[in-house]
Amino acid sequence: MKVLTTALLALTLPAVAAAQTPVTLVPLNAPELPFSVSMPKGWLGVNFEDGALGVSAVSAKAPPATLIRLLYAAKAGGTPTPASEFQKFEQGVKSTGASLKQTASRTVGYGGVQGVERTYALTHAKGKLSMRVWYGIGARNLYSFQLTDTPQRFTAASATFSKVLATVKFR
């Protein structure tokens, strides 16, 4: 799984505060996904052409925009762990020249899959971002669910992300 995808995208998002409006969720039940989920109504699907499998959505057509990514990769006989995935993620972000500070960590499950979720403060040349990243290990897949937004909007975005994650059902 590409560990730099969110970090590299995050580095391109300018930090501008904006008001968050109440979010209505709509079901997304794409048969090619190993899960179903409800996503915020009016958000835009985006293809970053990075080879990542899953769902990527932004809250607006142009930055600044809240980013949610619900990604997966086949384990393909491997034995990933949340700890090993976080280590790769953190090293990847740091290799871009950004600094990353973990601000929280908890064990939590979504849709019946247990994992670890961490919250980060990311500082890069263009400003600061906040992130929530969850790694879970299912029977066949490694899952990486991510939220990226400006520190000013992160609390509201995190509440929306929690609502989205509460709807995840693995197949």
PyMOL commands that set and color helices and strands:
alter all, ss='L'
color gray80, all
select helices_A, chain A and resi 5-10+82-95+154-165
alter helices_A, ss='H'
color red, helices_A
select strands_A, chain A and resi 25-28+35-40+44-45+53-58+67-74+99-110+113-124+127-137+141-149+169-170
alter strands_A, ss='S'
color yellow, strands_A
deselect
rebuild
show_as cartoon
